[in-house]
Amino acid sequence: MKKSWLIIFSLLVCAVMPVAALDISVQGLYRGGAILIIDGKQRVLKEGKRSPEGVLLVSADANQAVLDIDGTQQTVALSKSISTSFKKAEKSVVRIASGRGGHFFTPGRINGQAVSFLVDTGATSVAMNLNQAKRLGINYRAGRSISVTTANGVAEAKLVMLDSVRIGDVVVNNVEASITYGDFPREILLGNSFLSRVDLRREAGVLILESHL
């Protein structure tokens, strides 16, 4: 009887003991995968895979990796280090004042490159014209052919996936975008393939974007 209680007590102690903290650094990044150093051991992970230490690679591109550790996500750049003892991340917030014509314009980045966006809640996806896509080095030829409705009628376009779209500190990875042959749209449109993945609201004429945790 005493032996049985001893076994149960031992199991309970093991169950409540905290997991040792992990030291994690990013050694290499590429689209869909990352090379991590976890407690001195090199781990090569692909998106959706978990290391023996329990670190899940949620997503990765050439700029950053999103890791899930015990249900908490953390974004880490190349050569940066974190510890599992980090505080829970706070939401990133961006405020955009209305500009000419009451529209909302904001600087941002596509795949790490600087661009200017026009926020368009009526656009299905991030949208740009062919010249803009070429300037950003986007491989539009590999995209899926579609038709889009523009101010000048129906136009041919390519549907592609962007590695990342950033507005301030708000970052969304793997964002769908349409690239239209011709000069439309003149501004790069920040559409719902990005906006639907953040918290969006208006307060006193200011548009507020807030990241999901």
mmCIF file of the C-alpha atoms, coordinates in Angstrom:
data_MODEL
# 
_entry.id   MODEL 
# 
loop_
_atom_site.group_PDB 
_atom_site.id 
_atom_site.type_symbol 
_atom_site.label_atom_id 
_atom_site.label_alt_id 
_atom_site.label_comp_id 
_atom_site.label_asym_id 
_atom_site.label_entity_id 
_atom_site.label_seq_id 
_atom_site.pdbx_PDB_ins_code 
_atom_site.Cartn_x 
_atom_site.Cartn_y 
_atom_site.Cartn_z 
_atom_site.occupancy 
_atom_site.B_iso_or_equiv 
_atom_site.pdbx_formal_charge 
_atom_site.auth_seq_id 
_atom_site.auth_comp_id 
_atom_site.auth_asym_id 
_atom_site.auth_atom_id 
_atom_site.pdbx_PDB_model_num 
ATOM 1   C CA . MET A 1 1   ? 0.000   0.000  0.000   1.00 0.00 ? 1   MET A CA 1 
ATOM 2   C CA . LYS A 1 2   ? 2.805   2.395  0.931   1.00 0.00 ? 2   LYS A CA 1 
ATOM 3   C CA . LYS A 1 3   ? 4.575   1.540  -2.309  1.00 0.00 ? 3   LYS A CA 1 
ATOM 4   C CA . SER A 1 4   ? 1.427   2.444  -4.318  1.00 0.00 ? 4   SER A CA 1 
ATOM 5   C CA . TRP A 1 5   ? 1.121   5.813  -2.574  1.00 0.00 ? 5   TRP A CA 1 
ATOM 6   C CA . LEU A 1 6   ? 4.814   6.481  -3.206  1.00 0.00 ? 6   LEU A CA 1 
ATOM 7   C CA . ILE A 1 7   ? 4.345   5.835  -6.944  1.00 0.00 ? 7   ILE A CA 1 
ATOM 8   C CA . ILE A 1 8   ? 1.284   8.144  -7.074  1.00 0.00 ? 8   ILE A CA 1 
ATOM 9   C CA . PHE A 1 9   ? 3.114   10.870 -5.148  1.00 0.00 ? 9   PHE A CA 1 
ATOM 10  C CA . SER A 1 10  ? 6.065   10.625 -7.538  1.00 0.00 ? 10  SER A CA 1 
ATOM 11  C CA . LEU A 1 11  ? 3.772   10.967 -10.558 1.00 0.00 ? 11  LEU A CA 1 
ATOM 12  C CA . LEU A 1 12  ? 2.088   14.027 -9.037  1.00 0.00 ? 12  LEU A CA 1 
ATOM 13  C CA . VAL A 1 13  ? 5.434   15.677 -8.393  1.00 0.00 ? 13  VAL A CA 1 
ATOM 14  C CA . CYS A 1 14  ? 6.479   15.051 -11.992 1.00 0.00 ? 14  CYS A CA 1 
ATOM 15  C CA . ALA A 1 15  ? 3.193   16.456 -13.251 1.00 0.00 ? 15  ALA A CA 1 
ATOM 16  C CA . VAL A 1 16  ? 3.564   19.799 -11.457 1.00 0.00 ? 16  VAL A CA 1 
ATOM 17  C CA . MET A 1 17  ? 7.283   20.302 -11.970 1.00 0.00 ? 17  MET A CA 1 
ATOM 18  C CA . PRO A 1 18  ? 7.907   23.233 -14.336 1.00 0.00 ? 18  PRO A CA 1 
ATOM 19  C CA . VAL A 1 19  ? 9.501   22.521 -17.693 1.00 0.00 ? 19  VAL A CA 1 
ATOM 20  C CA . ALA A 1 20  ? 13.083  23.750 -17.866 1.00 0.00 ? 20  ALA A CA 1 
ATOM 21  C CA . ALA A 1 21  ? 13.518  27.011 -19.749 1.00 0.00 ? 21  ALA A CA 1 
ATOM 22  C CA . LEU A 1 22  ? 14.815  26.757 -23.317 1.00 0.00 ? 22  LEU A CA 1 
ATOM 23  C CA . ASP A 1 23  ? 17.344  29.050 -24.952 1.00 0.00 ? 23  ASP A CA 1 
ATOM 24  C CA . ILE A 1 24  ? 16.511  29.458 -28.644 1.00 0.00 ? 24  ILE A CA 1 
ATOM 25  C CA . SER A 1 25  ? 18.340  31.313 -31.400 1.00 0.00 ? 25  SER A CA 1 
ATOM 26  C CA . VAL A 1 26  ? 17.729  31.499 -35.150 1.00 0.00 ? 26  VAL A CA 1 
ATOM 27  C CA . GLN A 1 27  ? 20.743  30.399 -37.201 1.00 0.00 ? 27  GLN A CA 1 
ATOM 28  C CA . GLY A 1 28  ? 19.135  30.326 -40.654 1.00 0.00 ? 28  GLY A CA 1 
ATOM 29  C CA . LEU A 1 29  ? 15.874  31.291 -42.344 1.00 0.00 ? 29  LEU A CA 1 
ATOM 30  C CA . TYR A 1 30  ? 14.253  30.445 -45.648 1.00 0.00 ? 30  TYR A CA 1 
ATOM 31  C CA . ARG A 1 31  ? 10.716  30.303 -46.955 1.00 0.00 ? 31  ARG A CA 1 
ATOM 32  C CA . GLY A 1 32  ? 8.902   27.502 -45.172 1.00 0.00 ? 32  GLY A CA 1 
ATOM 33  C CA . GLY A 1 33  ? 11.737  26.510 -42.859 1.00 0.00 ? 33  GLY A CA 1 
ATOM 34  C CA . ALA A 1 34  ? 14.222  27.576 -40.225 1.00 0.00 ? 34  ALA A CA 1 
ATOM 35  C CA . ILE A 1 35  ? 17.463  26.409 -38.633 1.00 0.00 ? 35  ILE A CA 1 
ATOM 36  C CA . LEU A 1 36  ? 17.249  26.849 -34.858 1.00 0.00 ? 36  LEU A CA 1 
ATOM 37  C CA . ILE A 1 37  ? 19.729  26.363 -32.053 1.00 0.00 ? 37  ILE A CA 1 
ATOM 38  C CA . ILE A 1 38  ? 17.763  25.044 -29.060 1.00 0.00 ? 38  ILE A CA 1 
ATOM 39  C CA . ASP A 1 39  ? 19.799  24.621 -25.873 1.00 0.00 ? 39  ASP A CA 1 
ATOM 40  C CA . GLY A 1 40  ? 22.927  24.242 -27.978 1.00 0.00 ? 40  GLY A CA 1 
ATOM 41  C CA . LYS A 1 41  ? 21.440  21.676 -30.383 1.00 0.00 ? 41  LYS A CA 1 
ATOM 42  C CA . GLN A 1 42  ? 20.811  22.454 -34.045 1.00 0.00 ? 42  GLN A CA 1 
ATOM 43  C CA . ARG A 1 43  ? 17.266  21.741 -35.228 1.00 0.00 ? 43  ARG A CA 1 
ATOM 44  C CA . VAL A 1 44  ? 16.138  22.087 -38.848 1.00 0.00 ? 44  VAL A CA 1 
ATOM 45  C CA . LEU A 1 45  ? 12.365  22.577 -38.880 1.00 0.00 ? 45  LEU A CA 1 
ATOM 46  C CA . LYS A 1 46  ? 9.796   22.980 -41.619 1.00 0.00 ? 46  LYS A CA 1 
ATOM 47  C CA . GLU A 1 47  ? 6.506   24.847 -41.130 1.00 0.00 ? 47  GLU A CA 1 
ATOM 48  C CA . GLY A 1 48  ? 4.100   22.819 -39.014 1.00 0.00 ? 48  GLY A CA 1 
ATOM 49  C CA . LYS A 1 49  ? 6.853   20.636 -37.505 1.00 0.00 ? 49  LYS A CA 1 
ATOM 50  C CA . ARG A 1 50  ? 7.823   20.487 -33.834 1.00 0.00 ? 50  ARG A CA 1 
ATOM 51  C CA . SER A 1 51  ? 11.308  19.936 -32.409 1.00 0.00 ? 51  SER A CA 1 
ATOM 52  C CA . PRO A 1 52  ? 12.033  17.227 -29.810 1.00 0.00 ? 52  PRO A CA 1 
ATOM 53  C CA . GLU A 1 53  ? 12.017  20.050 -27.231 1.00 0.00 ? 53  GLU A CA 1 
ATOM 54  C CA . GLY A 1 54  ? 8.425   20.973 -28.163 1.00 0.00 ? 54  GLY A CA 1 
ATOM 55  C CA . VAL A 1 55  ? 9.131   24.102 -30.250 1.00 0.00 ? 55  VAL A CA 1 
ATOM 56  C CA . LEU A 1 56  ? 6.688   24.369 -33.176 1.00 0.00 ? 56  LEU A CA 1 
ATOM 57  C CA . LEU A 1 57  ? 7.609   26.311 -36.311 1.00 0.00 ? 57  LEU A CA 1 
ATOM 58  C CA . VAL A 1 58  ? 4.371   28.069 -37.280 1.00 0.00 ? 58  VAL A CA 1 
ATOM 59  C CA . SER A 1 59  ? 5.763   29.952 -40.297 1.00 0.00 ? 59  SER A CA 1 
ATOM 60  C CA . ALA A 1 60  ? 9.037   31.194 -41.723 1.00 0.00 ? 60  ALA A CA 1 
ATOM 61  C CA . ASP A 1 61  ? 10.382  33.353 -44.513 1.00 0.00 ? 61  ASP A CA 1 
ATOM 62  C CA . ALA A 1 62  ? 13.711  34.950 -45.306 1.00 0.00 ? 62  ALA A CA 1 
ATOM 63  C CA . ASN A 1 63  ? 13.179  37.640 -42.632 1.00 0.00 ? 63  ASN A CA 1 
ATOM 64  C CA . GLN A 1 64  ? 11.668  35.971 -39.583 1.00 0.00 ? 64  GLN A CA 1 
ATOM 65  C CA . ALA A 1 65  ? 10.251  32.836 -37.986 1.00 0.00 ? 65  ALA A CA 1 
ATOM 66  C CA . VAL A 1 66  ? 7.093   32.473 -35.899 1.00 0.00 ? 66  VAL A CA 1 
ATOM 67  C CA . LEU A 1 67  ? 7.535   29.914 -33.104 1.00 0.00 ? 67  LEU A CA 1 
ATOM 68  C CA . ASP A 1 68  ? 4.914   28.344 -30.846 1.00 0.00 ? 68  ASP A CA 1 
ATOM 69  C CA . ILE A 1 69  ? 6.120   27.327 -27.406 1.00 0.00 ? 69  ILE A CA 1 
ATOM 70  C CA . ASP A 1 70  ? 3.540   25.899 -25.004 1.00 0.00 ? 70  ASP A CA 1 
ATOM 71  C CA . GLY A 1 71  ? 0.747   27.698 -26.875 1.00 0.00 ? 71  GLY A CA 1 
ATOM 72  C CA . THR A 1 72  ? 2.494   31.089 -26.947 1.00 0.00 ? 72  THR A CA 1 
ATOM 73  C CA . GLN A 1 73  ? 3.717   32.480 -30.269 1.00 0.00 ? 73  GLN A CA 1 
ATOM 74  C CA . GLN A 1 74  ? 6.872   34.527 -30.664 1.00 0.00 ? 74  GLN A CA 1 
ATOM 75  C CA . THR A 1 75  ? 8.315   36.151 -33.801 1.00 0.00 ? 75  THR A CA 1 
ATOM 76  C CA . VAL A 1 76  ? 12.103  35.901 -34.044 1.00 0.00 ? 76  VAL A CA 1 
ATOM 77  C CA . ALA A 1 77  ? 14.456  37.394 -36.621 1.00 0.00 ? 77  ALA A CA 1 
ATOM 78  C CA . LEU A 1 78  ? 17.733  35.955 -37.884 1.00 0.00 ? 78  LEU A CA 1 
ATOM 79  C CA . SER A 1 79  ? 20.521  35.792 -35.271 1.00 0.00 ? 79  SER A CA 1 
ATOM 80  C CA . LYS A 1 80  ? 18.111  36.799 -32.497 1.00 0.00 ? 80  LYS A CA 1 
ATOM 81  C CA . SER A 1 81  ? 17.685  34.806 -29.298 1.00 0.00 ? 81  SER A CA 1 
ATOM 82  C CA . ILE A 1 82  ? 14.745  34.214 -26.978 1.00 0.00 ? 82  ILE A CA 1 
ATOM 83  C CA . SER A 1 83  ? 14.043  32.256 -23.835 1.00 0.00 ? 83  SER A CA 1 
ATOM 84  C CA . THR A 1 84  ? 10.857  30.426 -22.940 1.00 0.00 ? 84  THR A CA 1 
ATOM 85  C CA . SER A 1 85  ? 10.715  32.632 -19.862 1.00 0.00 ? 85  SER A CA 1 
ATOM 86  C CA . PHE A 1 86  ? 9.714   35.617 -22.049 1.00 0.00 ? 86  PHE A CA 1 
ATOM 87  C CA . LYS A 1 87  ? 6.654   37.668 -21.141 1.00 0.00 ? 87  LYS A CA 1 
ATOM 88  C CA . LYS A 1 88  ? 3.502   37.201 -23.151 1.00 0.00 ? 88  LYS A CA 1 
ATOM 89  C CA . ALA A 1 89  ? 3.694   39.355 -26.270 1.00 0.00 ? 89  ALA A CA 1 
ATOM 90  C CA . GLU A 1 90  ? 1.588   42.474 -26.355 1.00 0.00 ? 90  GLU A CA 1 
ATOM 91  C CA . LYS A 1 91  ? -0.526  43.337 -29.364 1.00 0.00 ? 91  LYS A CA 1 
ATOM 92  C CA . SER A 1 92  ? 1.059   45.635 -31.926 1.00 0.00 ? 92  SER A CA 1 
ATOM 93  C CA . VAL A 1 93  ? -1.077  48.657 -32.800 1.00 0.00 ? 93  VAL A CA 1 
ATOM 94  C CA . VAL A 1 94  ? -0.899  51.048 -35.768 1.00 0.00 ? 94  VAL A CA 1 
ATOM 95  C CA . ARG A 1 95  ? -2.954  54.240 -36.087 1.00 0.00 ? 95  ARG A CA 1 
ATOM 96  C CA . ILE A 1 96  ? -3.560  55.709 -39.551 1.00 0.00 ? 96  ILE A CA 1 
ATOM 97  C CA . ALA A 1 97  ? -4.983  59.211 -39.941 1.00 0.00 ? 97  ALA A CA 1 
ATOM 98  C CA . SER A 1 98  ? -7.216  59.924 -42.939 1.00 0.00 ? 98  SER A CA 1 
ATOM 99  C CA . GLY A 1 99  ? -5.561  61.674 -45.862 1.00 0.00 ? 99  GLY A CA 1 
ATOM 100 C CA . ARG A 1 100 ? -6.705  63.269 -49.089 1.00 0.00 ? 100 ARG A CA 1 
ATOM 101 C CA . GLY A 1 101 ? -10.310 62.564 -49.960 1.00 0.00 ? 101 GLY A CA 1 
ATOM 102 C CA . GLY A 1 102 ? -10.844 60.874 -46.615 1.00 0.00 ? 102 GLY A CA 1 
ATOM 103 C CA . HIS A 1 103 ? -8.780  57.873 -47.719 1.00 0.00 ? 103 HIS A CA 1 
ATOM 104 C CA . PHE A 1 104 ? -6.258  56.095 -45.503 1.00 0.00 ? 104 PHE A CA 1 
ATOM 105 C CA . PHE A 1 105 ? -2.708  55.975 -46.841 1.00 0.00 ? 105 PHE A CA 1 
ATOM 106 C CA . THR A 1 106 ? 0.124   54.330 -44.956 1.00 0.00 ? 106 THR A CA 1 
ATOM 107 C CA . PRO A 1 107 ? 3.735   53.313 -45.541 1.00 0.00 ? 107 PRO A CA 1 
ATOM 108 C CA . GLY A 1 108 ? 4.445   49.625 -45.186 1.00 0.00 ? 108 GLY A CA 1 
ATOM 109 C CA . ARG A 1 109 ? 6.540   46.756 -46.458 1.00 0.00 ? 109 ARG A CA 1 
ATOM 110 C CA . ILE A 1 110 ? 5.967   43.838 -48.808 1.00 0.00 ? 110 ILE A CA 1 
ATOM 111 C CA . ASN A 1 111 ? 8.506   41.030 -48.461 1.00 0.00 ? 111 ASN A CA 1 
ATOM 112 C CA . GLY A 1 112 ? 10.697  43.477 -46.561 1.00 0.00 ? 112 GLY A CA 1 
ATOM 113 C CA . GLN A 1 113 ? 10.601  46.204 -49.240 1.00 0.00 ? 113 GLN A CA 1 
ATOM 114 C CA . ALA A 1 114 ? 9.164   49.670 -48.618 1.00 0.00 ? 114 ALA A CA 1 
ATOM 115 C CA . VAL A 1 115 ? 5.855   50.515 -50.303 1.00 0.00 ? 115 VAL A CA 1 
ATOM 116 C CA . SER A 1 116 ? 2.929   52.911 -49.884 1.00 0.00 ? 116 SER A CA 1 
ATOM 117 C CA . PHE A 1 117 ? -0.524  51.417 -49.290 1.00 0.00 ? 117 PHE A CA 1 
ATOM 118 C CA . LEU A 1 118 ? -4.067  52.692 -49.791 1.00 0.00 ? 118 LEU A CA 1 
ATOM 119 C CA . VAL A 1 119 ? -6.319  50.905 -47.301 1.00 0.00 ? 119 VAL A CA 1 
ATOM 120 C CA . ASP A 1 120 ? -9.277  49.437 -49.224 1.00 0.00 ? 120 ASP A CA 1 
ATOM 121 C CA . THR A 1 121 ? -11.781 47.387 -47.235 1.00 0.00 ? 121 THR A CA 1 
ATOM 122 C CA . GLY A 1 122 ? -13.630 46.682 -50.475 1.00 0.00 ? 122 GLY A CA 1 
ATOM 123 C CA . ALA A 1 123 ? -10.657 44.910 -52.071 1.00 0.00 ? 123 ALA A CA 1 
ATOM 124 C CA . THR A 1 124 ? -10.588 41.132 -51.759 1.00 0.00 ? 124 THR A CA 1 
ATOM 125 C CA . SER A 1 125 ? -6.811  40.981 -51.510 1.00 0.00 ? 125 SER A CA 1 
ATOM 126 C CA . VAL A 1 126 ? -3.689  43.107 -51.537 1.00 0.00 ? 126 VAL A CA 1 
ATOM 127 C CA . ALA A 1 127 ? -3.650  44.424 -55.106 1.00 0.00 ? 127 ALA A CA 1 
ATOM 128 C CA . MET A 1 128 ? -1.024  46.057 -57.302 1.00 0.00 ? 128 MET A CA 1 
ATOM 129 C CA . ASN A 1 129 ? -0.238  46.650 -60.955 1.00 0.00 ? 129 ASN A CA 1 
ATOM 130 C CA . LEU A 1 130 ? 2.360   44.843 -63.023 1.00 0.00 ? 130 LEU A CA 1 
ATOM 131 C CA . ASN A 1 131 ? 5.043   47.552 -62.799 1.00 0.00 ? 131 ASN A CA 1 
ATOM 132 C CA . GLN A 1 132 ? 4.771   47.638 -59.007 1.00 0.00 ? 132 GLN A CA 1 
ATOM 133 C CA . ALA A 1 133 ? 5.140   43.861 -58.845 1.00 0.00 ? 133 ALA A CA 1 
ATOM 134 C CA . LYS A 1 134 ? 8.221   43.957 -61.078 1.00 0.00 ? 134 LYS A CA 1 
ATOM 135 C CA . ARG A 1 135 ? 9.810   46.651 -58.895 1.00 0.00 ? 135 ARG A CA 1 
ATOM 136 C CA . LEU A 1 136 ? 9.282   44.455 -55.841 1.00 0.00 ? 136 LEU A CA 1 
ATOM 137 C CA . GLY A 1 137 ? 10.739  41.427 -57.596 1.00 0.00 ? 137 GLY A CA 1 
ATOM 138 C CA . ILE A 1 138 ? 7.563   39.357 -57.223 1.00 0.00 ? 138 ILE A CA 1 
ATOM 139 C CA . ASN A 1 139 ? 7.446   36.242 -59.397 1.00 0.00 ? 139 ASN A CA 1 
ATOM 140 C CA . TYR A 1 140 ? 4.038   37.016 -60.854 1.00 0.00 ? 140 TYR A CA 1 
ATOM 141 C CA . ARG A 1 141 ? 4.463   34.559 -63.736 1.00 0.00 ? 141 ARG A CA 1 
ATOM 142 C CA . ALA A 1 142 ? 4.221   31.677 -61.268 1.00 0.00 ? 142 ALA A CA 1 
ATOM 143 C CA . GLY A 1 143 ? 0.838   32.956 -60.038 1.00 0.00 ? 143 GLY A CA 1 
ATOM 144 C CA . ARG A 1 144 ? -2.604  31.646 -60.969 1.00 0.00 ? 144 ARG A CA 1 
ATOM 145 C CA . SER A 1 145 ? -4.349  33.453 -63.828 1.00 0.00 ? 145 SER A CA 1 
ATOM 146 C CA . ILE A 1 146 ? -7.587  35.208 -62.835 1.00 0.00 ? 146 ILE A CA 1 
ATOM 147 C CA . SER A 1 147 ? -9.863  38.028 -64.021 1.00 0.00 ? 147 SER A CA 1 
ATOM 148 C CA . VAL A 1 148 ? -10.497 41.110 -61.882 1.00 0.00 ? 148 VAL A CA 1 
ATOM 149 C CA . THR A 1 149 ? -12.939 43.990 -62.179 1.00 0.00 ? 149 THR A CA 1 
ATOM 150 C CA . THR A 1 150 ? -11.310 47.408 -62.345 1.00 0.00 ? 150 THR A CA 1 
ATOM 151 C CA . ALA A 1 151 ? -12.534 50.957 -62.978 1.00 0.00 ? 151 ALA A CA 1 
ATOM 152 C CA . ASN A 1 152 ? -11.740 50.339 -66.653 1.00 0.00 ? 152 ASN A CA 1 
ATOM 153 C CA . GLY A 1 153 ? -13.584 47.014 -66.821 1.00 0.00 ? 153 GLY A CA 1 
ATOM 154 C CA . VAL A 1 154 ? -12.432 43.408 -66.561 1.00 0.00 ? 154 VAL A CA 1 
ATOM 155 C CA . ALA A 1 155 ? -8.663  42.829 -66.659 1.00 0.00 ? 155 ALA A CA 1 
ATOM 156 C CA . GLU A 1 156 ? -6.325  39.851 -66.552 1.00 0.00 ? 156 GLU A CA 1 
ATOM 157 C CA . ALA A 1 157 ? -4.343  39.327 -63.370 1.00 0.00 ? 157 ALA A CA 1 
ATOM 158 C CA . LYS A 1 158 ? -2.168  36.873 -61.490 1.00 0.00 ? 158 LYS A CA 1 
ATOM 159 C CA . LEU A 1 159 ? -2.907  35.621 -57.994 1.00 0.00 ? 159 LEU A CA 1 
ATOM 160 C CA . VAL A 1 160 ? 0.252   35.169 -55.902 1.00 0.00 ? 160 VAL A CA 1 
ATOM 161 C CA . MET A 1 161 ? 1.265   34.670 -52.277 1.00 0.00 ? 161 MET A CA 1 
ATOM 162 C CA . LEU A 1 162 ? 3.393   37.322 -50.559 1.00 0.00 ? 162 LEU A CA 1 
ATOM 163 C CA . ASP A 1 163 ? 5.815   36.156 -47.877 1.00 0.00 ? 163 ASP A CA 1 
ATOM 164 C CA . SER A 1 164 ? 4.938   39.021 -45.552 1.00 0.00 ? 164 SER A CA 1 
ATOM 165 C CA . VAL A 1 165 ? 3.085   42.329 -45.346 1.00 0.00 ? 165 VAL A CA 1 
ATOM 166 C CA . ARG A 1 166 ? 4.026   44.805 -42.610 1.00 0.00 ? 166 ARG A CA 1 
ATOM 167 C CA . ILE A 1 167 ? 2.339   47.999 -41.429 1.00 0.00 ? 167 ILE A CA 1 
ATOM 168 C CA . GLY A 1 168 ? 4.384   49.463 -38.569 1.00 0.00 ? 168 GLY A CA 1 
ATOM 169 C CA . ASP A 1 169 ? 4.836   46.601 -36.103 1.00 0.00 ? 169 ASP A CA 1 
ATOM 170 C CA . VAL A 1 170 ? 1.810   44.682 -37.417 1.00 0.00 ? 170 VAL A CA 1 
ATOM 171 C CA . VAL A 1 171 ? 3.037   41.798 -39.577 1.00 0.00 ? 171 VAL A CA 1 
ATOM 172 C CA . VAL A 1 172 ? 1.021   39.171 -41.435 1.00 0.00 ? 172 VAL A CA 1 
ATOM 173 C CA . ASN A 1 173 ? 2.751   36.299 -43.236 1.00 0.00 ? 173 ASN A CA 1 
ATOM 174 C CA . ASN A 1 174 ? 1.593   34.446 -46.359 1.00 0.00 ? 174 ASN A CA 1 
ATOM 175 C CA . VAL A 1 175 ? -0.753  37.097 -47.727 1.00 0.00 ? 175 VAL A CA 1 
ATOM 176 C CA . GLU A 1 176 ? -2.665  36.621 -50.982 1.00 0.00 ? 176 GLU A CA 1 
ATOM 177 C CA . ALA A 1 177 ? -2.212  39.347 -53.605 1.00 0.00 ? 177 ALA A CA 1 
ATOM 178 C CA . SER A 1 178 ? -3.479  40.047 -57.104 1.00 0.00 ? 178 SER A CA 1 
ATOM 179 C CA . ILE A 1 179 ? -1.253  41.560 -59.786 1.00 0.00 ? 179 ILE A CA 1 
ATOM 180 C CA . THR A 1 180 ? -3.132  43.252 -62.620 1.00 0.00 ? 180 THR A CA 1 
ATOM 181 C CA . TYR A 1 181 ? -1.693  43.660 -66.098 1.00 0.00 ? 181 TYR A CA 1 
ATOM 182 C CA . GLY A 1 182 ? -1.643  47.376 -66.907 1.00 0.00 ? 182 GLY A CA 1 
ATOM 183 C CA . ASP A 1 183 ? -1.488  50.489 -64.736 1.00 0.00 ? 183 ASP A CA 1 
ATOM 184 C CA . PHE A 1 184 ? -4.409  49.747 -62.388 1.00 0.00 ? 184 PHE A CA 1 
ATOM 185 C CA . PRO A 1 185 ? -4.495  50.094 -59.434 1.00 0.00 ? 185 PRO A CA 1 
ATOM 186 C CA . ARG A 1 186 ? -2.260  53.163 -59.279 1.00 0.00 ? 186 ARG A CA 1 
ATOM 187 C CA . GLU A 1 187 ? -1.789  52.739 -55.524 1.00 0.00 ? 187 GLU A CA 1 
ATOM 188 C CA . ILE A 1 188 ? -1.047  49.382 -53.911 1.00 0.00 ? 188 ILE A CA 1 
ATOM 189 C CA . LEU A 1 189 ? -4.289  48.407 -52.207 1.00 0.00 ? 189 LEU A CA 1 
ATOM 190 C CA . LEU A 1 190 ? -4.216  46.972 -48.700 1.00 0.00 ? 190 LEU A CA 1 
ATOM 191 C CA . GLY A 1 191 ? -7.183  44.611 -49.043 1.00 0.00 ? 191 GLY A CA 1 
ATOM 192 C CA . ASN A 1 192 ? -8.907  41.968 -46.989 1.00 0.00 ? 192 ASN A CA 1 
ATOM 193 C CA . SER A 1 193 ? -6.325  39.216 -47.401 1.00 0.00 ? 193 SER A CA 1 
ATOM 194 C CA . PHE A 1 194 ? -4.396  41.354 -44.878 1.00 0.00 ? 194 PHE A CA 1 
ATOM 195 C CA . LEU A 1 195 ? -7.167  43.296 -43.122 1.00 0.00 ? 195 LEU A CA 1 
ATOM 196 C CA . SER A 1 196 ? -9.211  40.187 -42.254 1.00 0.00 ? 196 SER A CA 1 
ATOM 197 C CA . ARG A 1 197 ? -6.246  38.885 -40.258 1.00 0.00 ? 197 ARG A CA 1 
ATOM 198 C CA . VAL A 1 198 ? -5.945  41.920 -37.950 1.00 0.00 ? 198 VAL A CA 1 
ATOM 199 C CA . ASP A 1 199 ? -8.358  43.735 -35.658 1.00 0.00 ? 199 ASP A CA 1 
ATOM 200 C CA . LEU A 1 200 ? -9.661  46.774 -37.544 1.00 0.00 ? 200 LEU A CA 1 
ATOM 201 C CA . ARG A 1 201 ? -11.683 49.692 -36.205 1.00 0.00 ? 201 ARG A CA 1 
ATOM 202 C CA . ARG A 1 202 ? -12.194 53.435 -36.616 1.00 0.00 ? 202 ARG A CA 1 
ATOM 203 C CA . GLU A 1 203 ? -12.083 55.966 -33.800 1.00 0.00 ? 203 GLU A CA 1 
ATOM 204 C CA . ALA A 1 204 ? -12.586 59.699 -34.354 1.00 0.00 ? 204 ALA A CA 1 
ATOM 205 C CA . GLY A 1 205 ? -11.503 59.513 -37.977 1.00 0.00 ? 205 GLY A CA 1 
ATOM 206 C CA . VAL A 1 206 ? -8.436  57.385 -37.218 1.00 0.00 ? 206 VAL A CA 1 
ATOM 207 C CA . LEU A 1 207 ? -8.117  53.840 -38.544 1.00 0.00 ? 207 LEU A CA 1 
ATOM 208 C CA . ILE A 1 208 ? -6.632  51.454 -35.977 1.00 0.00 ? 208 ILE A CA 1 
ATOM 209 C CA . LEU A 1 209 ? -4.960  48.176 -36.932 1.00 0.00 ? 209 LEU A CA 1 
ATOM 210 C CA . GLU A 1 210 ? -4.176  45.766 -34.119 1.00 0.00 ? 210 GLU A CA 1 
ATOM 211 C CA . SER A 1 211 ? -2.348  42.460 -34.467 1.00 0.00 ? 211 SER A CA 1 
ATOM 212 C CA . HIS A 1 212 ? -3.809  39.159 -33.338 1.00 0.00 ? 212 HIS A CA 1 
ATOM 213 C CA . LEU A 1 213 ? -1.900  37.395 -30.561 1.00 0.00 ? 213 LEU A CA 1 
# 
